[in-house]
Amino acid sequence: MTVPDPGDLANIGADGRQLRLFIGVIFFFFTFGQALLLTAFDMPLPLRVSVFVPAWITALCLLQVRGST
């Protein structure tokens, strides 16, 4: 039994990678803007924690593009 090359195991095509990269970049700017506004207007900490969800989506999208998964 042969072991496949890890480079051949990508389950996402070029179109999917491009879409995830686009979504990741959009969410990056949204997250950055949200964090900037929440900090600039001195909003309470529980509202600042809401930055976690778009930051998580950004990280997932960009890591999936990098890892081709």
mmCIF file of the N, C-alpha and C atoms, coordinates in Angstrom:
data_MODEL
# 
_entry.id   MODEL 
# 
loop_
_atom_site.group_PDB 
_atom_site.id 
_atom_site.type_symbol 
_atom_site.label_atom_id 
_atom_site.label_alt_id 
_atom_site.label_comp_id 
_atom_site.label_asym_id 
_atom_site.label_entity_id 
_atom_site.label_seq_id 
_atom_site.pdbx_PDB_ins_code 
_atom_site.Cartn_x 
_atom_site.Cartn_y 
_atom_site.Cartn_z 
_atom_site.occupancy 
_atom_site.B_iso_or_equiv 
_atom_site.pdbx_formal_charge 
_atom_site.auth_seq_id 
_atom_site.auth_comp_id 
_atom_site.auth_asym_id 
_atom_site.auth_atom_id 
_atom_site.pdbx_PDB_model_num 
ATOM 1   N N  . MET A 1 1  ? 0.850   -1.177 0.000  1.00 0.00 ? 1  MET A N  1 
ATOM 2   C CA . MET A 1 1  ? 0.000   0.000  0.000  1.00 0.00 ? 1  MET A CA 1 
ATOM 3   C C  . MET A 1 1  ? 0.893   1.237  0.000  1.00 0.00 ? 1  MET A C  1 
ATOM 4   N N  . THR A 1 2  ? 0.587   2.177  -0.868 1.00 0.00 ? 2  THR A N  1 
ATOM 5   C CA . THR A 1 2  ? 1.392   3.390  -0.956 1.00 0.00 ? 2  THR A CA 1 
ATOM 6   C C  . THR A 1 2  ? 0.714   4.525  -0.207 1.00 0.00 ? 2  THR A C  1 
ATOM 7   N N  . VAL A 1 3  ? 1.526   5.403  0.292  1.00 0.00 ? 3  VAL A N  1 
ATOM 8   C CA . VAL A 1 3  ? 1.029   6.568  1.023  1.00 0.00 ? 3  VAL A CA 1 
ATOM 9   C C  . VAL A 1 3  ? 0.935   7.730  0.041  1.00 0.00 ? 3  VAL A C  1 
ATOM 10  N N  . PRO A 1 4  ? -0.240  8.363  -0.066 1.00 0.00 ? 4  PRO A N  1 
ATOM 11  C CA . PRO A 1 4  ? -0.365  9.484  -1.009 1.00 0.00 ? 4  PRO A CA 1 
ATOM 12  C C  . PRO A 1 4  ? 0.439   10.692 -0.554 1.00 0.00 ? 4  PRO A C  1 
ATOM 13  N N  . ASP A 1 5  ? 0.857   11.457 -1.526 1.00 0.00 ? 5  ASP A N  1 
ATOM 14  C CA . ASP A 1 5  ? 1.584   12.695 -1.250 1.00 0.00 ? 5  ASP A CA 1 
ATOM 15  C C  . ASP A 1 5  ? 0.628   13.691 -0.588 1.00 0.00 ? 5  ASP A C  1 
ATOM 16  N N  . PRO A 1 6  ? 1.039   14.332 0.526  1.00 0.00 ? 6  PRO A N  1 
ATOM 17  C CA . PRO A 1 6  ? 0.144   15.289 1.192  1.00 0.00 ? 6  PRO A CA 1 
ATOM 18  C C  . PRO A 1 6  ? -0.323  16.415 0.278  1.00 0.00 ? 6  PRO A C  1 
ATOM 19  N N  . GLY A 1 7  ? 0.448   16.757 -0.718 1.00 0.00 ? 7  GLY A N  1 
ATOM 20  C CA . GLY A 1 7  ? 0.050   17.802 -1.648 1.00 0.00 ? 7  GLY A CA 1 
ATOM 21  C C  . GLY A 1 7  ? -1.124  17.394 -2.528 1.00 0.00 ? 7  GLY A C  1 
ATOM 22  N N  . ASP A 1 8  ? -1.341  16.084 -2.669 1.00 0.00 ? 8  ASP A N  1 
ATOM 23  C CA . ASP A 1 8  ? -2.437  15.585 -3.494 1.00 0.00 ? 8  ASP A CA 1 
ATOM 24  C C  . ASP A 1 8  ? -3.739  15.441 -2.727 1.00 0.00 ? 8  ASP A C  1 
ATOM 25  N N  . LEU A 1 9  ? -3.748  15.730 -1.442 1.00 0.00 ? 9  LEU A N  1 
ATOM 26  C CA . LEU A 1 9  ? -4.923  15.512 -0.617 1.00 0.00 ? 9  LEU A CA 1 
ATOM 27  C C  . LEU A 1 9  ? -5.834  16.731 -0.510 1.00 0.00 ? 9  LEU A C  1 
ATOM 28  N N  . ALA A 1 10 ? -5.599  17.753 -1.287 1.00 0.00 ? 10 ALA A N  1 
ATOM 29  C CA . ALA A 1 10 ? -6.422  18.965 -1.211 1.00 0.00 ? 10 ALA A CA 1 
ATOM 30  C C  . ALA A 1 10 ? -7.850  18.641 -1.629 1.00 0.00 ? 10 ALA A C  1 
ATOM 31  N N  . ASN A 1 11 ? -8.797  19.047 -0.813 1.00 0.00 ? 11 ASN A N  1 
ATOM 32  C CA . ASN A 1 11 ? -10.200 18.786 -1.134 1.00 0.00 ? 11 ASN A CA 1 
ATOM 33  C C  . ASN A 1 11 ? -10.935 20.067 -1.517 1.00 0.00 ? 11 ASN A C  1 
ATOM 34  N N  . ILE A 1 12 ? -10.191 21.071 -1.915 1.00 0.00 ? 12 ILE A N  1 
ATOM 35  C CA . ILE A 1 12 ? -10.791 22.339 -2.329 1.00 0.00 ? 12 ILE A CA 1 
ATOM 36  C C  . ILE A 1 12 ? -10.081 22.786 -3.604 1.00 0.00 ? 12 ILE A C  1 
ATOM 37  N N  . GLY A 1 13 ? -10.880 23.196 -4.567 1.00 0.00 ? 13 GLY A N  1 
ATOM 38  C CA . GLY A 1 13 ? -10.320 23.633 -5.836 1.00 0.00 ? 13 GLY A CA 1 
ATOM 39  C C  . GLY A 1 13 ? -9.886  25.086 -5.796 1.00 0.00 ? 13 GLY A C  1 
ATOM 40  N N  . ALA A 1 14 ? -9.416  25.552 -6.927 1.00 0.00 ? 14 ALA A N  1 
ATOM 41  C CA . ALA A 1 14 ? -8.937  26.934 -7.015 1.00 0.00 ? 14 ALA A CA 1 
ATOM 42  C C  . ALA A 1 14 ? -10.072 27.929 -6.781 1.00 0.00 ? 14 ALA A C  1 
ATOM 43  N N  . ASP A 1 15 ? -11.265 27.613 -7.285 1.00 0.00 ? 15 ASP A N  1 
ATOM 44  C CA . ASP A 1 15 ? -12.406 28.520 -7.082 1.00 0.00 ? 15 ASP A CA 1 
ATOM 45  C C  . ASP A 1 15 ? -12.793 28.596 -5.614 1.00 0.00 ? 15 ASP A C  1 
ATOM 46  N N  . GLY A 1 16 ? -12.780 27.459 -4.930 1.00 0.00 ? 16 GLY A N  1 
ATOM 47  C CA . GLY A 1 16 ? -13.109 27.437 -3.506 1.00 0.00 ? 16 GLY A CA 1 
ATOM 48  C C  . GLY A 1 16 ? -12.085 28.183 -2.674 1.00 0.00 ? 16 GLY A C  1 
ATOM 49  N N  . ARG A 1 17 ? -10.822 28.043 -3.033 1.00 0.00 ? 17 ARG A N  1 
ATOM 50  C CA . ARG A 1 17 ? -9.771  28.764 -2.311 1.00 0.00 ? 17 ARG A CA 1 
ATOM 51  C C  . ARG A 1 17 ? -9.916  30.264 -2.507 1.00 0.00 ? 17 ARG A C  1 
ATOM 52  N N  . GLN A 1 18 ? -10.235 30.664 -3.733 1.00 0.00 ? 18 GLN A N  1 
ATOM 53  C CA . GLN A 1 18 ? -10.399 32.089 -4.017 1.00 0.00 ? 18 GLN A CA 1 
ATOM 54  C C  . GLN A 1 18 ? -11.593 32.657 -3.251 1.00 0.00 ? 18 GLN A C  1 
ATOM 55  N N  . LEU A 1 19 ? -12.680 31.895 -3.177 1.00 0.00 ? 19 LEU A N  1 
ATOM 56  C CA . LEU A 1 19 ? -13.861 32.343 -2.442 1.00 0.00 ? 19 LEU A CA 1 
ATOM 57  C C  . LEU A 1 19 ? -13.560 32.466 -0.952 1.00 0.00 ? 19 LEU A C  1 
ATOM 58  N N  . ARG A 1 20 ? -12.882 31.486 -0.390 1.00 0.00 ? 20 ARG A N  1 
ATOM 59  C CA . ARG A 1 20 ? -12.555 31.544 1.040  1.00 0.00 ? 20 ARG A CA 1 
ATOM 60  C C  . ARG A 1 20 ? -11.569 32.662 1.339  1.00 0.00 ? 20 ARG A C  1 
ATOM 61  N N  . LEU A 1 21 ? -10.646 32.915 0.421  1.00 0.00 ? 21 LEU A N  1 
ATOM 62  C CA . LEU A 1 21 ? -9.724  34.030 0.609  1.00 0.00 ? 21 LEU A CA 1 
ATOM 63  C C  . LEU A 1 21 ? -10.489 35.354 0.598  1.00 0.00 ? 21 LEU A C  1 
ATOM 64  N N  . PHE A 1 22 ? -11.425 35.501 -0.331 1.00 0.00 ? 22 PHE A N  1 
ATOM 65  C CA . PHE A 1 22 ? -12.238 36.717 -0.415 1.00 0.00 ? 22 PHE A CA 1 
ATOM 66  C C  . PHE A 1 22 ? -13.046 36.913 0.865  1.00 0.00 ? 22 PHE A C  1 
ATOM 67  N N  . ILE A 1 23 ? -13.712 35.865 1.323  1.00 0.00 ? 23 ILE A N  1 
ATOM 68  C CA . ILE A 1 23 ? -14.508 35.952 2.548  1.00 0.00 ? 23 ILE A CA 1 
ATOM 69  C C  . ILE A 1 23 ? -13.613 36.263 3.742  1.00 0.00 ? 23 ILE A C  1 
ATOM 70  N N  . GLY A 1 24 ? -12.437 35.639 3.803  1.00 0.00 ? 24 GLY A N  1 
ATOM 71  C CA . GLY A 1 24 ? -11.507 35.894 4.900  1.00 0.00 ? 24 GLY A CA 1 
ATOM 72  C C  . GLY A 1 24 ? -11.041 37.339 4.941  1.00 0.00 ? 24 GLY A C  1 
ATOM 73  N N  . VAL A 1 25 ? -10.750 37.907 3.786  1.00 0.00 ? 25 VAL A N  1 
ATOM 74  C CA . VAL A 1 25 ? -10.292 39.299 3.729  1.00 0.00 ? 25 VAL A CA 1 
ATOM 75  C C  . VAL A 1 25 ? -11.427 40.250 4.107  1.00 0.00 ? 25 VAL A C  1 
ATOM 76  N N  . ILE A 1 26 ? -12.630 39.976 3.619  1.00 0.00 ? 26 ILE A N  1 
ATOM 77  C CA . ILE A 1 26 ? -13.787 40.815 3.972  1.00 0.00 ? 26 ILE A CA 1 
ATOM 78  C C  . ILE A 1 26 ? -14.016 40.782 5.481  1.00 0.00 ? 26 ILE A C  1 
ATOM 79  N N  . PHE A 1 27 ? -13.999 39.585 6.061  1.00 0.00 ? 27 PHE A N  1 
ATOM 80  C CA . PHE A 1 27 ? -14.213 39.472 7.506  1.00 0.00 ? 27 PHE A CA 1 
ATOM 81  C C  . PHE A 1 27 ? -13.059 40.087 8.296  1.00 0.00 ? 27 PHE A C  1 
ATOM 82  N N  . PHE A 1 28 ? -11.838 40.062 7.747  1.00 0.00 ? 28 PHE A N  1 
ATOM 83  C CA . PHE A 1 28 ? -10.711 40.702 8.424  1.00 0.00 ? 28 PHE A CA 1 
ATOM 84  C C  . PHE A 1 28 ? -10.962 42.198 8.578  1.00 0.00 ? 28 PHE A C  1 
ATOM 85  N N  . PHE A 1 29 ? -11.358 42.840 7.481  1.00 0.00 ? 29 PHE A N  1 
ATOM 86  C CA . PHE A 1 29 ? -11.612 44.281 7.548  1.00 0.00 ? 29 PHE A CA 1 
ATOM 87  C C  . PHE A 1 29 ? -12.821 44.601 8.420  1.00 0.00 ? 29 PHE A C  1 
ATOM 88  N N  . PHE A 1 30 ? -13.848 43.760 8.374  1.00 0.00 ? 30 PHE A N  1 
ATOM 89  C CA . PHE A 1 30 ? -15.006 43.950 9.242  1.00 0.00 ? 30 PHE A CA 1 
ATOM 90  C C  . PHE A 1 30 ? -14.600 43.836 10.709 1.00 0.00 ? 30 PHE A C  1 
ATOM 91  N N  . THR A 1 31 ? -13.799 42.823 11.030 1.00 0.00 ? 31 THR A N  1 
ATOM 92  C CA . THR A 1 31 ? -13.347 42.619 12.409 1.00 0.00 ? 31 THR A CA 1 
ATOM 93  C C  . THR A 1 31 ? -12.494 43.784 12.878 1.00 0.00 ? 31 THR A C  1 
ATOM 94  N N  . PHE A 1 32 ? -11.578 44.225 12.023 1.00 0.00 ? 32 PHE A N  1 
ATOM 95  C CA . PHE A 1 32 ? -10.709 45.341 12.375 1.00 0.00 ? 32 PHE A CA 1 
ATOM 96  C C  . PHE A 1 32 ? -11.529 46.605 12.622 1.00 0.00 ? 32 PHE A C  1 
ATOM 97  N N  . GLY A 1 33 ? -12.481 46.879 11.739 1.00 0.00 ? 33 GLY A N  1 
ATOM 98  C CA . GLY A 1 33 ? -13.332 48.059 11.907 1.00 0.00 ? 33 GLY A CA 1 
ATOM 99  C C  . GLY A 1 33 ? -14.192 47.980 13.155 1.00 0.00 ? 33 GLY A C  1 
ATOM 100 N N  . GLN A 1 34 ? -14.738 46.808 13.417 1.00 0.00 ? 34 GLN A N  1 
ATOM 101 C CA . GLN A 1 34 ? -15.565 46.628 14.610 1.00 0.00 ? 34 GLN A CA 1 
ATOM 102 C C  . GLN A 1 34 ? -14.737 46.841 15.870 1.00 0.00 ? 34 GLN A C  1 
ATOM 103 N N  . ALA A 1 35 ? -13.553 46.260 15.911 1.00 0.00 ? 35 ALA A N  1 
ATOM 104 C CA . ALA A 1 35 ? -12.692 46.423 17.087 1.00 0.00 ? 35 ALA A CA 1 
ATOM 105 C C  . ALA A 1 35 ? -12.284 47.882 17.262 1.00 0.00 ? 35 ALA A C  1 
ATOM 106 N N  . LEU A 1 36 ? -11.985 48.537 16.166 1.00 0.00 ? 36 LEU A N  1 
ATOM 107 C CA . LEU A 1 36 ? -11.594 49.945 16.220 1.00 0.00 ? 36 LEU A CA 1 
ATOM 108 C C  . LEU A 1 36 ? -12.731 50.819 16.747 1.00 0.00 ? 36 LEU A C  1 
ATOM 109 N N  . LEU A 1 37 ? -13.924 50.617 16.231 1.00 0.00 ? 37 LEU A N  1 
ATOM 110 C CA . LEU A 1 37 ? -15.066 51.419 16.674 1.00 0.00 ? 37 LEU A CA 1 
ATOM 111 C C  . LEU A 1 37 ? -15.441 51.137 18.127 1.00 0.00 ? 37 LEU A C  1 
ATOM 112 N N  . LEU A 1 38 ? -15.433 49.872 18.506 1.00 0.00 ? 38 LEU A N  1 
ATOM 113 C CA . LEU A 1 38 ? -15.792 49.536 19.886 1.00 0.00 ? 38 LEU A CA 1 
ATOM 114 C C  . LEU A 1 38 ? -14.785 50.112 20.876 1.00 0.00 ? 38 LEU A C  1 
ATOM 115 N N  . THR A 1 39 ? -13.525 50.132 20.486 1.00 0.00 ? 39 THR A N  1 
ATOM 116 C CA . THR A 1 39 ? -12.494 50.688 21.361 1.00 0.00 ? 39 THR A CA 1 
ATOM 117 C C  . THR A 1 39 ? -12.551 52.216 21.362 1.00 0.00 ? 39 THR A C  1 
ATOM 118 N N  . ALA A 1 40 ? -12.756 52.811 20.197 1.00 0.00 ? 40 ALA A N  1 
ATOM 119 C CA . ALA A 1 40 ? -12.780 54.276 20.096 1.00 0.00 ? 40 ALA A CA 1 
ATOM 120 C C  . ALA A 1 40 ? -13.935 54.882 20.886 1.00 0.00 ? 40 ALA A C  1 
ATOM 121 N N  . PHE A 1 41 ? -15.067 54.204 20.894 1.00 0.00 ? 41 PHE A N  1 
ATOM 122 C CA . PHE A 1 41 ? -16.228 54.717 21.618 1.00 0.00 ? 41 PHE A CA 1 
ATOM 123 C C  . PHE A 1 41 ? -16.311 54.178 23.041 1.00 0.00 ? 41 PHE A C  1 
ATOM 124 N N  . ASP A 1 42 ? -15.252 53.532 23.483 1.00 0.00 ? 42 ASP A N  1 
ATOM 125 C CA . ASP A 1 42 ? -15.126 53.048 24.862 1.00 0.00 ? 42 ASP A CA 1 
ATOM 126 C C  . ASP A 1 42 ? -16.351 52.226 25.295 1.00 0.00 ? 42 ASP A C  1 
ATOM 127 N N  . MET A 1 43 ? -16.687 51.263 24.455 1.00 0.00 ? 43 MET A N  1 
ATOM 128 C CA . MET A 1 43 ? -17.829 50.399 24.747 1.00 0.00 ? 43 MET A CA 1 
ATOM 129 C C  . MET A 1 43 ? -17.458 49.406 25.852 1.00 0.00 ? 43 MET A C  1 
ATOM 130 N N  . PRO A 1 44 ? -18.442 48.877 26.567 1.00 0.00 ? 44 PRO A N  1 
ATOM 131 C CA . PRO A 1 44 ? -18.152 47.934 27.645 1.00 0.00 ? 44 PRO A CA 1 
ATOM 132 C C  . PRO A 1 44 ? -17.535 46.633 27.113 1.00 0.00 ? 44 PRO A C  1 
ATOM 133 N N  . LEU A 1 45 ? -16.830 45.976 27.988 1.00 0.00 ? 45 LEU A N  1 
ATOM 134 C CA . LEU A 1 45 ? -16.100 44.761 27.624 1.00 0.00 ? 45 LEU A CA 1 
ATOM 135 C C  . LEU A 1 45 ? -16.983 43.676 27.010 1.00 0.00 ? 45 LEU A C  1 
ATOM 136 N N  . PRO A 1 46 ? -18.189 43.417 27.525 1.00 0.00 ? 46 PRO A N  1 
ATOM 137 C CA . PRO A 1 46 ? -19.002 42.371 26.892 1.00 0.00 ? 46 PRO A CA 1 
ATOM 138 C C  . PRO A 1 46 ? -19.285 42.632 25.410 1.00 0.00 ? 46 PRO A C  1 
ATOM 139 N N  . LEU A 1 47 ? -19.420 43.889 25.021 1.00 0.00 ? 47 LEU A N  1 
ATOM 140 C CA . LEU A 1 47 ? -19.607 44.187 23.600 1.00 0.00 ? 47 LEU A CA 1 
ATOM 141 C C  . LEU A 1 47 ? -18.313 43.991 22.816 1.00 0.00 ? 47 LEU A C  1 
ATOM 142 N N  . ARG A 1 48 ? -17.191 44.278 23.425 1.00 0.00 ? 48 ARG A N  1 
ATOM 143 C CA . ARG A 1 48 ? -15.904 44.086 22.745 1.00 0.00 ? 48 ARG A CA 1 
ATOM 144 C C  . ARG A 1 48 ? -15.620 42.615 22.490 1.00 0.00 ? 48 ARG A C  1 
ATOM 145 N N  . VAL A 1 49 ? -16.167 41.750 23.319 1.00 0.00 ? 49 VAL A N  1 
ATOM 146 C CA . VAL A 1 49 ? -15.970 40.312 23.134 1.00 0.00 ? 49 VAL A CA 1 
ATOM 147 C C  . VAL A 1 49 ? -16.661 39.841 21.851 1.00 0.00 ? 49 VAL A C  1 
ATOM 148 N N  . SER A 1 50 ? -17.626 40.599 21.370 1.00 0.00 ? 50 SER A N  1 
ATOM 149 C CA . SER A 1 50 ? -18.331 40.220 20.142 1.00 0.00 ? 50 SER A CA 1 
ATOM 150 C C  . SER A 1 50 ? -17.407 40.209 18.924 1.00 0.00 ? 50 SER A C  1 
ATOM 151 N N  . VAL A 1 51 ? -16.219 40.734 19.056 1.00 0.00 ? 51 VAL A N  1 
ATOM 152 C CA . VAL A 1 51 ? -15.238 40.715 17.968 1.00 0.00 ? 51 VAL A CA 1 
ATOM 153 C C  . VAL A 1 51 ? -14.721 39.292 17.740 1.00 0.00 ? 51 VAL A C  1 
ATOM 154 N N  . PHE A 1 52 ? -14.884 38.426 18.723 1.00 0.00 ? 52 PHE A N  1 
ATOM 155 C CA . PHE A 1 52 ? -14.343 37.071 18.624 1.00 0.00 ? 52 PHE A CA 1 
ATOM 156 C C  . PHE A 1 52 ? -14.926 36.298 17.443 1.00 0.00 ? 52 PHE A C  1 
ATOM 157 N N  . VAL A 1 53 ? -16.226 36.364 17.236 1.00 0.00 ? 53 VAL A N  1 
ATOM 158 C CA . VAL A 1 53 ? -16.864 35.552 16.190 1.00 0.00 ? 53 VAL A CA 1 
ATOM 159 C C  . VAL A 1 53 ? -16.361 35.914 14.794 1.00 0.00 ? 53 VAL A C  1 
ATOM 160 N N  . PRO A 1 54 ? -16.364 37.186 14.376 1.00 0.00 ? 54 PRO A N  1 
ATOM 161 C CA . PRO A 1 54 ? -15.820 37.466 13.047 1.00 0.00 ? 54 PRO A CA 1 
ATOM 162 C C  . PRO A 1 54 ? -14.315 37.193 12.953 1.00 0.00 ? 54 PRO A C  1 
ATOM 163 N N  . ALA A 1 55 ? -13.590 37.361 14.055 1.00 0.00 ? 55 ALA A N  1 
ATOM 164 C CA . ALA A 1 55 ? -12.159 37.040 14.033 1.00 0.00 ? 55 ALA A CA 1 
ATOM 165 C C  . ALA A 1 55 ? -11.955 35.540 13.847 1.00 0.00 ? 55 ALA A C  1 
ATOM 166 N N  . TRP A 1 56 ? -12.818 34.742 14.451 1.00 0.00 ? 56 TRP A N  1 
ATOM 167 C CA . TRP A 1 56 ? -12.742 33.290 14.319 1.00 0.00 ? 56 TRP A CA 1 
ATOM 168 C C  . TRP A 1 56 ? -13.042 32.876 12.878 1.00 0.00 ? 56 TRP A C  1 
ATOM 169 N N  . ILE A 1 57 ? -14.065 33.481 12.275 1.00 0.00 ? 57 ILE A N  1 
ATOM 170 C CA . ILE A 1 57 ? -14.402 33.180 10.885 1.00 0.00 ? 57 ILE A CA 1 
ATOM 171 C C  . ILE A 1 57 ? -13.249 33.577 9.962  1.00 0.00 ? 57 ILE A C  1 
ATOM 172 N N  . THR A 1 58 ? -12.634 34.729 10.232 1.00 0.00 ? 58 THR A N  1 
ATOM 173 C CA . THR A 1 58 ? -11.476 35.167 9.450  1.00 0.00 ? 58 THR A CA 1 
ATOM 174 C C  . THR A 1 58 ? -10.353 34.151 9.528  1.00 0.00 ? 58 THR A C  1 
ATOM 175 N N  . ALA A 1 59 ? -10.028 33.730 10.741 1.00 0.00 ? 59 ALA A N  1 
ATOM 176 C CA . ALA A 1 59 ? -8.939  32.770 10.927 1.00 0.00 ? 59 ALA A CA 1 
ATOM 177 C C  . ALA A 1 59 ? -9.242  31.453 10.228 1.00 0.00 ? 59 ALA A C  1 
ATOM 178 N N  . LEU A 1 60 ? -10.462 30.965 10.352 1.00 0.00 ? 60 LEU A N  1 
ATOM 179 C CA . LEU A 1 60 ? -10.823 29.706 9.696  1.00 0.00 ? 60 LEU A CA 1 
ATOM 180 C C  . LEU A 1 60 ? -10.684 29.806 8.183  1.00 0.00 ? 60 LEU A C  1 
ATOM 181 N N  . CYS A 1 61 ? -11.202 30.859 7.604  1.00 0.00 ? 61 CYS A N  1 
ATOM 182 C CA . CYS A 1 61 ? -11.131 31.015 6.149  1.00 0.00 ? 61 CYS A CA 1 
ATOM 183 C C  . CYS A 1 61 ? -9.690  31.091 5.660  1.00 0.00 ? 61 CYS A C  1 
ATOM 184 N N  . LEU A 1 62 ? -8.889  31.910 6.313  1.00 0.00 ? 62 LEU A N  1 
ATOM 185 C CA . LEU A 1 62 ? -7.510  32.083 5.857  1.00 0.00 ? 62 LEU A CA 1 
ATOM 186 C C  . LEU A 1 62 ? -6.670  30.833 6.092  1.00 0.00 ? 62 LEU A C  1 
ATOM 187 N N  . LEU A 1 63 ? -6.914  30.119 7.180  1.00 0.00 ? 63 LEU A N  1 
ATOM 188 C CA . LEU A 1 63 ? -6.191  28.872 7.417  1.00 0.00 ? 63 LEU A CA 1 
ATOM 189 C C  . LEU A 1 63 ? -6.615  27.785 6.434  1.00 0.00 ? 63 LEU A C  1 
ATOM 190 N N  . GLN A 1 64 ? -7.880  27.766 6.046  1.00 0.00 ? 64 GLN A N  1 
ATOM 191 C CA . GLN A 1 64 ? -8.334  26.795 5.057  1.00 0.00 ? 64 GLN A CA 1 
ATOM 192 C C  . GLN A 1 64 ? -7.728  27.082 3.690  1.00 0.00 ? 64 GLN A C  1 
ATOM 193 N N  . VAL A 1 65 ? -7.566  28.340 3.355  1.00 0.00 ? 65 VAL A N  1 
ATOM 194 C CA . VAL A 1 65 ? -6.917  28.686 2.087  1.00 0.00 ? 65 VAL A CA 1 
ATOM 195 C C  . VAL A 1 65 ? -5.463  28.242 2.119  1.00 0.00 ? 65 VAL A C  1 
ATOM 196 N N  . ARG A 1 66 ? -4.814  28.499 3.222  1.00 0.00 ? 66 ARG A N  1 
ATOM 197 C CA . ARG A 1 66 ? -3.397  28.137 3.342  1.00 0.00 ? 66 ARG A CA 1 
ATOM 198 C C  . ARG A 1 66 ? -3.196  26.631 3.321  1.00 0.00 ? 66 ARG A C  1 
ATOM 199 N N  . GLY A 1 67 ? -4.089  25.904 3.993  1.00 0.00 ? 67 GLY A N  1 
ATOM 200 C CA . GLY A 1 67 ? -3.945  24.459 4.081  1.00 0.00 ? 67 GLY A CA 1 
ATOM 201 C C  . GLY A 1 67 ? -4.642  23.692 2.976  1.00 0.00 ? 67 GLY A C  1 
ATOM 202 N N  . SER A 1 68 ? -5.329  24.376 2.082  1.00 0.00 ? 68 SER A N  1 
ATOM 203 C CA . SER A 1 68 ? -6.068  23.751 0.978  1.00 0.00 ? 68 SER A CA 1 
ATOM 204 C C  . SER A 1 68 ? -7.081  22.732 1.463  1.00 0.00 ? 68 SER A C  1 
ATOM 205 N N  . THR A 1 69 ? -7.748  23.019 2.586  1.00 0.00 ? 69 THR A N  1 
ATOM 206 C CA . THR A 1 69 ? -8.738  22.065 3.106  1.00 0.00 ? 69 THR A CA 1 
ATOM 207 C C  . THR A 1 69 ? -10.121 22.647 3.052  1.00 0.00 ? 69 THR A C  1 
# 
